[in-house]
Amino acid sequence: GLDALARGLDAWAESRRGERAGRAVGFPRFKSARVRRSVRFTTGTIRVEPDRHHVTLPRLGTIRTHESTRKLARRLDSGTARILSATVSRDSAGRWHCSLQAIVRAKTRPAHAARSAYPVVGVDVGVKADSLLVVATPGGGEIARVPAPKSLTAAQARLRALQRRAARQQGPYDPSMRTKRQPSKRWQKTQARIGKTHARAVNVRRDALHKATTALAQQHQVVVVETLNASGMRSAGGAYKKGLNRSLADAALAEIRRKLAYKTRWYGSLLVEADRYYPSSKMCSACGGRKPSLTLADRTYVCEHCGLIIDRDLNAAINLARLGDTQRTLGEQSPADSGSVAGRGATRETEPARAGDAGGRETSTPHNPSRVGQTGTVVSQGTAA
């Protein structure tokens, strides 16, 4: 409707003025209703019912929710939150979700009590090895090695079988006549199974990333990550690197940084982003020497200057941690006074939450550090509370 048109025009104008990060946004165009089954309400009656399991929406009336709305309802009753809009969407598994966007008056949160003995850590993201995240200290110690969920890789066998089955069934297109046709019931059931398989892979990945990033934001004061061009890493290569492209998509590299960005603001810690061209992998963590070239196949770093032999991901994590420790020691930035540092090979730091900022948490209890990297039941993140 008009709201979607207004948001599209704003995004297009901001992109033209250079005020919007990411790839360029084009002029709004009409989209097919089959691309994303969703509807957004900004006016009318949008209410959370007192029983904490029903919401009232315009045109749809009162609908039951699987997840409790208790946290949001308490904020609404106390006057610290106000609902702005509601979005009803359907995922690939056929499940319907209601997402409530709310503005929340957040309070200044003290530093988390469960801080570890390592205030500054570097986090290296890997896709070739079995470890998704390698966490290290400036002193060269390895704190954690989070295993990669590889949910999409685990689902490949089932997806391949289901897609072959769908190819043998009557789909919506007749290749012999080159015309559209009514798909069969069996084809529709197979497509539903394919959607559920993809949805489960997404949920497993999301659960693992939430646990790992929450533990990092809670336990450490400064978290240093490298800025990766995730979309550019998959844009070229063709069929010969389709396996690597699938692994890059399965790792969700950009999602890790995005989650750390807002969770460090929630828990009062600081996220430092090393520049894209910072040589964290090519630089020796012992002597500072640099290798002229390093391929993804080289999983062990061997220094040509001092003879250091170390795991490639651990070496990169140590270099990132020392970069953050240098910034912290020089006093250029602190969690109480943050900003940005520009330039090739420099760092960029996110700003922690302040009083009056809109914010929230996905859980009210601290995560158990021993569960980092484990997966479990996914809780819907639809309600902004």
C-alpha positions in Angstrom: 0.0 0.0 0.0 1.0 3.6 0.5 3.2 2.8 3.5 5.3 0.3 1.4 5.5 2.9 -1.3 6.7 5.6 1.1 9.3 3.4 2.6 10.5 2.4 -0.8 10.8 6.0 -1.9 12.7 6.9 1.3 15.2 4.0 0.7 15.7 5.0 -2.9 16.2 8.7 -2.0 18.7 7.8 0.8 20.6 5.5 -1.5 20.9 8.3 -4.1 22.2 10.7 -1.5 24.7 8.2 -0.2 23.1 8.0 3.2 22.3 4.3 2.9 24.9 1.5 3.4 25.0 -1.5 1.1 24.2 -1.9 -2.6 22.3 0.8 -4.5 18.5 0.8 -4.1 16.5 1.2 -7.2 13.2 3.0 -7.8 10.2 1.1 -6.2 8.5 -1.4 -8.5 5.5 -3.6 -8.2 6.4 -7.0 -6.7 4.7 -10.3 -7.2 2.5 -11.5 -4.4 4.2 -14.9 -4.6 7.7 -13.5 -3.7 6.9 -12.8 -0.1 3.5 -13.6 1.4 3.2 -10.8 3.9 1.0 -7.8 4.9 1.9 -4.8 7.1 -0.6 -2.9 9.2 0.3 0.6 10.4 -3.2 2.0 11.2 -6.3 0.6 12.9 -6.6 -1.5 16.0 -3.3 -3.3 16.9 -3.7 -4.6 20.4 -2.2 -7.3 22.6 -4.9 -9.1 24.5 -4.8 -9.5 28.3 -4.6 -13.3 28.1 -1.0 -13.0 26.6 -1.8 -15.4 23.7 -4.0 -13.3 21.4 -3.4 -10.2 19.3 -6.0 -8.1 17.5 -5.2 -6.8 14.1 -7.1 -4.8 11.5 -9.2 -6.8 9.0 -8.1 -10.0 10.6 -9.6 -9.6 14.0 -8.3 -11.5 17.1 -5.8 -14.3 16.3 -4.0 -16.7 18.7 -0.2 -16.7 19.0 1.9 -19.7 19.8 4.5 -17.6 21.7 3.5 -15.6 24.8 3.3 -11.9 24.5 3.9 -11.3 28.2 7.1 -9.3 27.9 5.6 -6.9 25.4 2.3 -6.6 27.3 4.1 -5.7 30.5 6.0 -2.8 28.7 2.7 -1.6 27.1 1.0 -1.6 30.5 3.8 0.3 32.2 3.9 2.9 29.4 7.5 2.1 28.3 6.6 0.8 24.9 4.3 1.7 22.0 3.4 -0.5 19.0 4.1 1.1 15.7 3.1 -1.6 13.2 2.3 -5.3 12.8 3.5 -7.6 10.0 1.9 -10.9 9.2 4.0 -13.2 7.0 4.1 -16.8 5.8 7.5 -18.7 5.7 8.6 -21.4 3.4 7.3 -24.1 5.8 3.8 -22.8 5.7 3.8 -21.2 9.1 2.3 -17.8 9.8 4.2 -15.2 11.9 3.0 -12.0 13.4 5.8 -9.5 14.0 5.0 -6.4 16.2 7.3 -3.4 15.7 7.4 -1.3 18.9 9.4 1.6 20.2 10.8 0.9 23.7 12.2 3.3 26.2 15.3 1.5 27.3 17.2 2.1 30.5 21.0 2.3 30.9 22.2 -1.2 31.6 25.3 -1.8 33.8 28.0 -4.1 32.6 27.1 -7.7 32.6 28.0 -9.5 35.8 29.2 -12.7 34.0 32.3 -11.0 32.4 35.2 -13.4 31.9 38.8 -12.8 32.7 39.5 -11.8 29.1 38.2 -8.3 28.4 39.4 -8.1 24.8 39.0 -10.9 22.3 39.4 -11.4 18.6 36.9 -13.4 16.6 37.8 -15.0 13.3 35.1 -16.5 11.1 35.9 -19.6 9.1 34.1 -21.5 6.4 36.6 -24.2 5.2 37.2 -25.8 8.6 34.7 -27.3 11.1 34.9 -24.3 13.3 32.6 -21.3 12.6 34.2 -19.0 15.1 37.6 -19.0 16.7 38.0 -16.7 19.8 41.4 -15.7 21.0 43.1 -13.2 23.4 45.8 -10.7 22.7 48.2 -13.0 24.7 47.8 -15.8 22.1 45.5 -18.0 24.1 42.5 -19.7 22.5 39.3 -19.2 24.5 36.6 -21.0 22.4 36.2 -22.7 19.1 32.5 -22.7 18.1 31.6 -25.6 15.7 29.9 -24.7 12.5 26.3 -25.9 12.4 26.4 -26.5 8.6 22.7 -27.0 8.6 22.3 -26.5 4.8 25.1 -29.0 4.1 23.4 -31.5 6.4 20.1 -31.0 4.5 21.6 -31.4 1.0 20.9 -35.1 0.7 17.2 -34.7 1.6 16.8 -31.6 -0.6 18.4 -33.4 -3.5 16.0 -36.3 -3.2 12.9 -34.0 -2.9 13.9 -31.9 -5.8 14.4 -34.9 -8.0 11.0 -36.2 -6.9 9.4 -32.8 -7.8 11.1 -32.9 -11.3 9.3 -36.2 -12.0 5.9 -34.8 -11.0 3.5 -32.5 -12.8 4.6 -29.0 -12.0 3.2 -25.6 -13.0 5.1 -25.6 -16.3 4.9 -28.0 -19.2 8.3 -28.1 -21.0 6.9 -30.0 -24.0 4.1 -27.5 -24.8 5.9 -24.5 -23.2 2.8 -23.5 -21.4 1.6 -23.1 -17.8 -0.6 -25.8 -16.3 -2.2 -26.7 -13.0 0.4 -28.4 -10.7 -0.6 -31.7 -9.2 -1.3 -32.3 -5.5 1.8 -34.5 -5.2 4.0 -31.7 -6.6 2.5 -29.2 -4.1 3.1 -31.6 -1.2 6.7 -32.1 -2.3 7.2 -28.3 -2.5 5.9 -28.0 1.0 8.4 -30.6 2.2 11.2 -28.7 0.5 10.1 -25.5 2.2 10.1 -27.2 5.6 13.6 -28.6 5.1 14.9 -25.2 4.2 13.1 -23.7 7.2 14.6 -26.2 9.6 18.1 -25.5 8.2 17.5 -21.7 8.8 16.3 -22.3 12.4 19.3 -24.5 13.3 21.7 -21.9 12.0 19.9 -19.0 13.7 19.9 -20.8 17.0 23.6 -21.5 16.9 24.4 -17.9 15.9 22.2 -16.5 18.6 23.9 -18.5 21.4 27.4 -17.8 20.2 27.0 -14.1 19.7 25.1 -13.6 22.9 27.9 -15.3 24.9 30.5 -13.1 23.2 28.6 -9.9 24.0 27.9 -10.9 27.6 31.3 -12.2 28.6 33.8 -9.7 27.0 34.2 -5.9 27.1 35.7 -5.6 23.6 34.9 -7.9 20.7 37.0 -7.5 17.5 35.8 -8.9 14.2 36.9 -8.4 10.6 34.8 -6.7 8.0 34.0 -9.2 5.2 32.4 -8.5 1.9 30.1 -11.5 2.2 28.1 -10.9 -0.9 31.1 -10.1 -3.0 32.8 -13.3 -1.9 29.9 -15.3 -3.5 29.4 -13.1 -6.6 32.1 -14.5 -8.8 33.7 -17.9 -9.5 31.0 -19.8 -11.5 30.3 -23.4 -11.2 33.8 -24.4 -10.2 33.4 -22.8 -6.7 29.7 -23.6 -6.1 30.7 -25.7 -3.1 32.6 -22.8 -1.5 29.7 -20.4 -2.3 27.3 -22.9 -0.6 29.6 -23.0 2.4 29.7 -19.2 2.5 25.9 -18.9 2.4 25.6 -21.6 5.1 28.0 -19.8 7.4 26.0 -16.5 7.3 29.1 -14.3 7.7 27.2 -11.0 7.6 24.6 -12.2 10.1 27.3 -12.8 12.7 28.5 -9.2 12.5 24.9 -7.9 12.5 24.0 -9.8 15.6 27.1 -8.7 17.4 26.4 -5.1 16.5 23.2 -4.8 18.4 23.9 -7.3 21.2 27.1 -5.4 22.2 24.9 -2.3 22.6 22.4 -4.3 24.7 25.1 -5.6 27.2 27.3 -2.5 27.3 30.3 -4.0 25.5 32.1 -2.6 22.4 32.3 -4.1 18.9 35.4 -3.2 16.9 35.4 -3.9 13.2 38.8 -4.2 11.5 39.0 -2.8 8.1 38.4 -5.2 5.2 42.0 -4.9 4.1 43.6 -5.6 7.5 45.9 -8.6 7.0 44.8 -10.6 10.0 45.3 -14.0 8.2 48.6 -13.1 6.4 50.3 -11.5 9.4 52.3 -13.6 11.9 51.0 -13.2 15.4 54.5 -13.8 16.9 56.8 -11.5 14.9 54.5 -9.4 12.7 55.9 -10.7 9.4 53.5 -11.0 6.5 53.1 -13.7 3.9 52.8 -12.5 0.3 50.0 -15.0 -0.5 47.7 -17.3 1.5 45.0 -19.5 0.0 42.0 -21.0 1.7 43.6 -24.4 1.3 46.4 -23.4 3.7 44.9 -24.3 7.0 48.2 -24.0 8.9 50.1 -20.8 9.1 53.9 -21.2 8.7 55.9 -18.1 9.3 58.9 -17.7 6.9 60.6 -15.2 9.3 60.4 -16.8 12.8 59.3 -20.3 12.0 56.0 -20.1 13.9 53.6 -23.0 13.1 50.0 -22.2 14.2 46.4 -22.8 13.1 45.4 -20.3 10.5 42.2 -19.2 12.1 43.8 -19.0 15.6 46.5 -16.8 14.2 44.0 -14.4 12.6 41.9 -14.3 15.8 45.1 -13.4 17.9 45.9 -10.5 15.4 42.4 -9.2 15.7 42.5 -9.3 19.5 45.8 -7.4 19.6 44.3 -4.8 17.2 41.5 -4.2 19.7 43.8 -4.2 22.7 46.0 -1.6 21.0 43.0 0.7 20.5 41.9 0.1 24.1 45.4 0.7 25.5 45.9 4.0 23.6 42.6 5.2 25.0 41.3 6.2 21.5 38.0 4.6 22.3 36.2 3.1 25.3 32.8 1.5 25.8 31.7 4.8 27.4 33.0 7.1 24.6 32.8 5.5 21.3 33.1 6.7 17.7 34.6 5.7 14.5 38.1 5.5 13.0 38.4 5.6 9.2 41.1 4.7 6.9 42.7 1.7 5.2 43.5 -1.0 7.7 41.9 1.0 10.5 39.1 0.0 12.8 35.4 0.9 13.1 33.6 0.8 16.4 29.9 0.6 17.1 28.2 2.8 19.7 26.8 1.3 22.9 23.3 1.9 24.0 22.4 5.0 25.8 19.5 6.0 28.0 16.4 6.7 25.9 17.5 4.6 22.9 15.1 2.0 21.6 16.4 -1.5 22.3 15.5 -5.0 23.6 16.7 -8.4 24.3 15.8 -11.8 23.0 16.0 -13.3 26.5 15.8 -12.0 30.0 18.3 -14.5 31.5 22.0 -14.8 30.8 23.1 -17.6 28.5 25.2 -20.4 29.9 28.7 -20.1 28.5 29.0 -23.9 28.3 26.2 -24.0 25.7 28.1 -21.9 23.1 27.9 -23.6 19.7 25.2 -26.0 20.8 21.8 -26.0 19.1 18.3 -26.5 20.4 14.8 -25.3 20.1 14.4 -22.0 18.3 12.2 -19.4 19.9 10.5 -17.1 17.4 11.9 -13.5 17.4 8.8 -12.0 15.9 7.8 -9.7 18.8 10.0 -6.7 19.4 9.9 -6.2 23.1 
